[in-house]
Amino acid sequence: MRLTLRVWRQRNAGAPGTMSTYEVDGISADMSFLEMLDTLNETLILHGEDPVAFDHDCREGICGACSLVINGDAHGPERTTTCQLHMRSFRDGDTIDIEPWRASAFPVVKDLVVDRSAFDRVIQAGGYISAPTGSAPEAHATPVPKADADSAFEHAECIGCGACVAACPNGSAMLFTSAKINHLNVLPQGSPERETRVLDMVAQMDAEGFGGCTLTGECATACPKGIPLPSIAAMNREWLRARRKVKG
């Protein structure tokens, strides 16, 4: 395959950015998208040019580091992570636009790399449970109804990639935050911090500069792990419940 790549290049956070055009040839349909970028970078290095900076780690669809907007879609045309997107999703001769996540809370570090530490601070605000010291408890010491366990596992699948923010026209982090809150709040282990968790994490999310949610649904459509849109409504109910309890 021969492709034309239009890639966002930005030297650092304070420098202006621009789309640069590159031609790549000999791309196999079985390559992953990141392997295609590796091929581009090898060519750039051979020509003495600065390679394109992009985030990646496990390349197995687990860590969520591979954050790219491809032809306007977070992670590309398939509902998966960028590292699991293969070049068979494109055709010979295609022009592909590659950009970083676009959100004020995710400032560009260089080229396609953004700073997603805002997510870390949201989790630090309340994404934990009280764990008493001592020996490990018995496996069945705290029974969990299957419906609650299924809900917790569903929300725990969130990998924090940020696709929901990148896809949202408002740059909202409601789907991410709701996944982290609901994961713990439905379990008995999360009960001690149930009210403070939702209040503190939502407050931190707002403080980070994420946009407001208008339930357009783009976040759930882009989520590679299928976190459902009703997760946001569940978080809102938790927030209202906590506010009433704290005020009462």
Secondary structure, 3 states (H helix, E strand, C coil): CCEEEEEEECCCCCCCCEEEEEEECCCCCCCEHHHHHHHHHHHHHHCCCCCCCCCCCCCCCCCCCCCCEECCEECCCCCCCHHHCEHHHCCCCCEEEEECCCCCCCCEEECCEECCHHHHHHHHCCCCCCCCCCCCCCCCCCCCCHHHHHHHHHHHCCCCCCHHHHHCCCCECHHHHHHHHHHHHCCHHHHHHHHHHHHHHHHHHHHCCCECCCCCCHHHHHCCCCCCCHHHHHHHHHHHHHHHHHHC
